[in-house]
Amino acid sequence: MSSLLNLLNGAEEVDAVAALLRCCGSGRWAREVVAQRPFGGIGDVEEVSAAVLATLDWAEVVPLLDGVARVRERWPDLGRGELIYEQRFGHRFVLCPAGLGRAEALAALRHRSGHDRWTERAVATAELARVVAARVRGLVLGGVSTVASPGQVAICHVADNDHSR
């Protein structure tokens, strides 16, 4: 069993919550995920994580979206579309880039820009859940680097760092 699963399952609540906060900046999310332990595997953590994220109010989700890297950091030429999206919806465009190339990211940006506000909020929350799941997997599998400045949510980058796609 991985060290994170050992920590989540056996550590004091405060230590388990601190580990999860490296993946998602919501204290409520981290506490509620920890309350569901013990976990049999990473799939269990991801399932509980997504379920808890889905219960957050939109006001709780928006700051978490700001803790996710922008698409234009990976594909700079998509920056204009990302800004148009953000002006339309009033929040950051979130897309889990793991396994996606530029063409898929552009297609998602175009498709999601046609959503109504409520549909897009649900999609953005689901994408946030995918980002958080990738971060948790990265912690468990040891394939992440964590970067954070004081007062900022830690941003974990998935091991797939090929920016050329």
MODELLER restraints for C-alpha pairs under 7 A, 6 or more apart:
rsr = mdl.restraints
at = mdl.atoms
rsr.add(forms.Gaussian(group=physical.xy_distance, feature=features.Distance(at['CA:2:A'], at['CA:140:A']), mean=5.90, stdev=0.5))
rsr.add(forms.Gaussian(group=physical.xy_distance, feature=features.Distance(at['CA:3:A'], at['CA:140:A']), mean=6.84, stdev=0.5))
rsr.add(forms.Gaussian(group=physical.xy_distance, feature=features.Distance(at['CA:4:A'], at['CA:139:A']), mean=6.84, stdev=0.5))
rsr.add(forms.Gaussian(group=physical.xy_distance, feature=features.Distance(at['CA:4:A'], at['CA:140:A']), mean=5.39, stdev=0.5))
rsr.add(forms.Gaussian(group=physical.xy_distance, feature=features.Distance(at['CA:7:A'], at['CA:16:A']), mean=6.01, stdev=0.5))
rsr.add(forms.Gaussian(group=physical.xy_distance, feature=features.Distance(at['CA:8:A'], at['CA:16:A']), mean=4.93, stdev=0.5))
rsr.add(forms.Gaussian(group=physical.xy_distance, feature=features.Distance(at['CA:8:A'], at['CA:34:A']), mean=6.70, stdev=0.5))
rsr.add(forms.Gaussian(group=physical.xy_distance, feature=features.Distance(at['CA:9:A'], at['CA:37:A']), mean=5.81, stdev=0.5))
rsr.add(forms.Gaussian(group=physical.xy_distance, feature=features.Distance(at['CA:9:A'], at['CA:38:A']), mean=4.83, stdev=0.5))
rsr.add(forms.Gaussian(group=physical.xy_distance, feature=features.Distance(at['CA:9:A'], at['CA:39:A']), mean=6.46, stdev=0.5))
rsr.add(forms.Gaussian(group=physical.xy_distance, feature=features.Distance(at['CA:13:A'], at['CA:34:A']), mean=6.95, stdev=0.5))
rsr.add(forms.Gaussian(group=physical.xy_distance, feature=features.Distance(at['CA:16:A'], at['CA:34:A']), mean=6.61, stdev=0.5))
rsr.add(forms.Gaussian(group=physical.xy_distance, feature=features.Distance(at['CA:17:A'], at['CA:30:A']), mean=5.25, stdev=0.5))
rsr.add(forms.Gaussian(group=physical.xy_distance, feature=features.Distance(at['CA:17:A'], at['CA:31:A']), mean=5.86, stdev=0.5))
rsr.add(forms.Gaussian(group=physical.xy_distance, feature=features.Distance(at['CA:17:A'], at['CA:34:A']), mean=6.51, stdev=0.5))
rsr.add(forms.Gaussian(group=physical.xy_distance, feature=features.Distance(at['CA:20:A'], at['CA:30:A']), mean=5.67, stdev=0.5))
rsr.add(forms.Gaussian(group=physical.xy_distance, feature=features.Distance(at['CA:21:A'], at['CA:27:A']), mean=6.89, stdev=0.5))
rsr.add(forms.Gaussian(group=physical.xy_distance, feature=features.Distance(at['CA:21:A'], at['CA:30:A']), mean=6.23, stdev=0.5))
rsr.add(forms.Gaussian(group=physical.xy_distance, feature=features.Distance(at['CA:22:A'], at['CA:154:A']), mean=5.48, stdev=0.5))
rsr.add(forms.Gaussian(group=physical.xy_distance, feature=features.Distance(at['CA:23:A'], at['CA:132:A']), mean=5.78, stdev=0.5))
rsr.add(forms.Gaussian(group=physical.xy_distance, feature=features.Distance(at['CA:23:A'], at['CA:135:A']), mean=5.40, stdev=0.5))
rsr.add(forms.Gaussian(group=physical.xy_distance, feature=features.Distance(at['CA:23:A'], at['CA:136:A']), mean=6.12, stdev=0.5))
rsr.add(forms.Gaussian(group=physical.xy_distance, feature=features.Distance(at['CA:23:A'], at['CA:154:A']), mean=6.73, stdev=0.5))
rsr.add(forms.Gaussian(group=physical.xy_distance, feature=features.Distance(at['CA:23:A'], at['CA:156:A']), mean=6.83, stdev=0.5))
rsr.add(forms.Gaussian(group=physical.xy_distance, feature=features.Distance(at['CA:24:A'], at['CA:132:A']), mean=6.22, stdev=0.5))
rsr.add(forms.Gaussian(group=physical.xy_distance, feature=features.Distance(at['CA:25:A'], at['CA:64:A']), mean=6.23, stdev=0.5))
rsr.add(forms.Gaussian(group=physical.xy_distance, feature=features.Distance(at['CA:25:A'], at['CA:153:A']), mean=5.43, stdev=0.5))
rsr.add(forms.Gaussian(group=physical.xy_distance, feature=features.Distance(at['CA:29:A'], at['CA:52:A']), mean=6.08, stdev=0.5))
rsr.add(forms.Gaussian(group=physical.xy_distance, feature=features.Distance(at['CA:29:A'], at['CA:53:A']), mean=6.51, stdev=0.5))
rsr.add(forms.Gaussian(group=physical.xy_distance, feature=features.Distance(at['CA:32:A'], at['CA:52:A']), mean=6.92, stdev=0.5))
rsr.add(forms.Gaussian(group=physical.xy_distance, feature=features.Distance(at['CA:33:A'], at['CA:48:A']), mean=6.20, stdev=0.5))
rsr.add(forms.Gaussian(group=physical.xy_distance, feature=features.Distance(at['CA:33:A'], at['CA:49:A']), mean=6.02, stdev=0.5))
rsr.add(forms.Gaussian(group=physical.xy_distance, feature=features.Distance(at['CA:39:A'], at['CA:45:A']), mean=6.38, stdev=0.5))
rsr.add(forms.Gaussian(group=physical.xy_distance, feature=features.Distance(at['CA:42:A'], at['CA:137:A']), mean=6.93, stdev=0.5))
rsr.add(forms.Gaussian(group=physical.xy_distance, feature=features.Distance(at['CA:46:A'], at['CA:133:A']), mean=5.47, stdev=0.5))
rsr.add(forms.Gaussian(group=physical.xy_distance, feature=features.Distance(at['CA:50:A'], at['CA:129:A']), mean=5.22, stdev=0.5))
rsr.add(forms.Gaussian(group=physical.xy_distance, feature=features.Distance(at['CA:53:A'], at['CA:129:A']), mean=6.61, stdev=0.5))
rsr.add(forms.Gaussian(group=physical.xy_distance, feature=features.Distance(at['CA:54:A'], at['CA:125:A']), mean=6.86, stdev=0.5))
rsr.add(forms.Gaussian(group=physical.xy_distance, feature=features.Distance(at['CA:62:A'], at['CA:91:A']), mean=6.76, stdev=0.5))
rsr.add(forms.Gaussian(group=physical.xy_distance, feature=features.Distance(at['CA:65:A'], at['CA:92:A']), mean=6.08, stdev=0.5))
rsr.add(forms.Gaussian(group=physical.xy_distance, feature=features.Distance(at['CA:65:A'], at['CA:94:A']), mean=6.53, stdev=0.5))
rsr.add(forms.Gaussian(group=physical.xy_distance, feature=features.Distance(at['CA:65:A'], at['CA:128:A']), mean=6.89, stdev=0.5))
rsr.add(forms.Gaussian(group=physical.xy_distance, feature=features.Distance(at['CA:66:A'], at['CA:92:A']), mean=6.36, stdev=0.5))
rsr.add(forms.Gaussian(group=physical.xy_distance, feature=features.Distance(at['CA:67:A'], at['CA:153:A']), mean=5.35, stdev=0.5))
rsr.add(forms.Gaussian(group=physical.xy_distance, feature=features.Distance(at['CA:67:A'], at['CA:155:A']), mean=6.45, stdev=0.5))
rsr.add(forms.Gaussian(group=physical.xy_distance, feature=features.Distance(at['CA:68:A'], at['CA:94:A']), mean=6.87, stdev=0.5))
rsr.add(forms.Gaussian(group=physical.xy_distance, feature=features.Distance(at['CA:68:A'], at['CA:155:A']), mean=6.43, stdev=0.5))
rsr.add(forms.Gaussian(group=physical.xy_distance, feature=features.Distance(at['CA:72:A'], at['CA:78:A']), mean=5.49, stdev=0.5))
rsr.add(forms.Gaussian(group=physical.xy_distance, feature=features.Distance(at['CA:72:A'], at['CA:79:A']), mean=4.72, stdev=0.5))
rsr.add(forms.Gaussian(group=physical.xy_distance, feature=features.Distance(at['CA:74:A'], at['CA:163:A']), mean=5.61, stdev=0.5))
rsr.add(forms.Gaussian(group=physical.xy_distance, feature=features.Distance(at['CA:75:A'], at['CA:102:A']), mean=6.69, stdev=0.5))
rsr.add(forms.Gaussian(group=physical.xy_distance, feature=features.Distance(at['CA:78:A'], at['CA:106:A']), mean=6.96, stdev=0.5))
rsr.add(forms.Gaussian(group=physical.xy_distance, feature=features.Distance(at['CA:82:A'], at['CA:93:A']), mean=6.37, stdev=0.5))
rsr.add(forms.Gaussian(group=physical.xy_distance, feature=features.Distance(at['CA:85:A'], at['CA:93:A']), mean=6.79, stdev=0.5))
rsr.add(forms.Gaussian(group=physical.xy_distance, feature=features.Distance(at['CA:85:A'], at['CA:113:A']), mean=5.89, stdev=0.5))
rsr.add(forms.Gaussian(group=physical.xy_distance, feature=features.Distance(at['CA:86:A'], at['CA:92:A']), mean=5.43, stdev=0.5))
rsr.add(forms.Gaussian(group=physical.xy_distance, feature=features.Distance(at['CA:86:A'], at['CA:93:A']), mean=6.33, stdev=0.5))
rsr.add(forms.Gaussian(group=physical.xy_distance, feature=features.Distance(at['CA:89:A'], at['CA:117:A']), mean=6.53, stdev=0.5))
rsr.add(forms.Gaussian(group=physical.xy_distance, feature=features.Distance(at['CA:94:A'], at['CA:124:A']), mean=6.00, stdev=0.5))
rsr.add(forms.Gaussian(group=physical.xy_distance, feature=features.Distance(at['CA:94:A'], at['CA:127:A']), mean=6.23, stdev=0.5))
rsr.add(forms.Gaussian(group=physical.xy_distance, feature=features.Distance(at['CA:94:A'], at['CA:128:A']), mean=6.59, stdev=0.5))
rsr.add(forms.Gaussian(group=physical.xy_distance, feature=features.Distance(at['CA:95:A'], at['CA:127:A']), mean=5.59, stdev=0.5))
rsr.add(forms.Gaussian(group=physical.xy_distance, feature=features.Distance(at['CA:96:A'], at['CA:127:A']), mean=6.06, stdev=0.5))
rsr.add(forms.Gaussian(group=physical.xy_distance, feature=features.Distance(at['CA:96:A'], at['CA:130:A']), mean=6.04, stdev=0.5))
rsr.add(forms.Gaussian(group=physical.xy_distance, feature=features.Distance(at['CA:96:A'], at['CA:131:A']), mean=5.10, stdev=0.5))
rsr.add(forms.Gaussian(group=physical.xy_distance, feature=features.Distance(at['CA:98:A'], at['CA:158:A']), mean=6.82, stdev=0.5))
rsr.add(forms.Gaussian(group=physical.xy_distance, feature=features.Distance(at['CA:98:A'], at['CA:160:A']), mean=6.62, stdev=0.5))
rsr.add(forms.Gaussian(group=physical.xy_distance, feature=features.Distance(at['CA:101:A'], at['CA:165:A']), mean=4.74, stdev=0.5))
rsr.add(forms.Gaussian(group=physical.xy_distance, feature=features.Distance(at['CA:102:A'], at['CA:165:A']), mean=5.50, stdev=0.5))
rsr.add(forms.Gaussian(group=physical.xy_distance, feature=features.Distance(at['CA:112:A'], at['CA:120:A']), mean=6.65, stdev=0.5))
rsr.add(forms.Gaussian(group=physical.xy_distance, feature=features.Distance(at['CA:134:A'], at['CA:158:A']), mean=6.46, stdev=0.5))
rsr.add(forms.Gaussian(group=physical.xy_distance, feature=features.Distance(at['CA:135:A'], at['CA:156:A']), mean=5.70, stdev=0.5))
rsr.add(forms.Gaussian(group=physical.xy_distance, feature=features.Distance(at['CA:135:A'], at['CA:158:A']), mean=6.74, stdev=0.5))
rsr.add(forms.Gaussian(group=physical.xy_distance, feature=features.Distance(at['CA:138:A'], at['CA:144:A']), mean=5.05, stdev=0.5))
rsr.add(forms.Gaussian(group=physical.xy_distance, feature=features.Distance(at['CA:138:A'], at['CA:158:A']), mean=6.43, stdev=0.5))
rsr.add(forms.Gaussian(group=physical.xy_distance, feature=features.Distance(at['CA:143:A'], at['CA:158:A']), mean=6.77, stdev=0.5))
rsr.add(forms.Gaussian(group=physical.xy_distance, feature=features.Distance(at['CA:143:A'], at['CA:159:A']), mean=5.18, stdev=0.5))
rsr.add(forms.Gaussian(group=physical.xy_distance, feature=features.Distance(at['CA:144:A'], at['CA:156:A']), mean=5.95, stdev=0.5))
rsr.add(forms.Gaussian(group=physical.xy_distance, feature=features.Distance(at['CA:144:A'], at['CA:157:A']), mean=5.65, stdev=0.5))
rsr.add(forms.Gaussian(group=physical.xy_distance, feature=features.Distance(at['CA:144:A'], at['CA:158:A']), mean=5.70, stdev=0.5))
rsr.add(forms.Gaussian(group=physical.xy_distance, feature=features.Distance(at['CA:144:A'], at['CA:159:A']), mean=5.83, stdev=0.5))
rsr.add(forms.Gaussian(group=physical.xy_distance, feature=features.Distance(at['CA:145:A'], at['CA:156:A']), mean=5.77, stdev=0.5))
rsr.add(forms.Gaussian(group=physical.xy_distance, feature=features.Distance(at['CA:145:A'], at['CA:157:A']), mean=6.08, stdev=0.5))
rsr.add(forms.Gaussian(group=physical.xy_distance, feature=features.Distance(at['CA:146:A'], at['CA:154:A']), mean=6.14, stdev=0.5))
rsr.add(forms.Gaussian(group=physical.xy_distance, feature=features.Distance(at['CA:146:A'], at['CA:155:A']), mean=5.81, stdev=0.5))
rsr.add(forms.Gaussian(group=physical.xy_distance, feature=features.Distance(at['CA:146:A'], at['CA:156:A']), mean=4.79, stdev=0.5))
rsr.add(forms.Gaussian(group=physical.xy_distance, feature=features.Distance(at['CA:147:A'], at['CA:154:A']), mean=5.60, stdev=0.5))
rsr.add(forms.Gaussian(group=physical.xy_distance, feature=features.Distance(at['CA:147:A'], at['CA:155:A']), mean=5.51, stdev=0.5))
rsr.add(forms.Gaussian(group=physical.xy_distance, feature=features.Distance(at['CA:147:A'], at['CA:156:A']), mean=6.70, stdev=0.5))
rsr.add(forms.Gaussian(group=physical.xy_distance, feature=features.Distance(at['CA:148:A'], at['CA:154:A']), mean=4.52, stdev=0.5))
rsr.add(forms.Gaussian(group=physical.xy_distance, feature=features.Distance(at['CA:148:A'], at['CA:155:A']), mean=6.35, stdev=0.5))
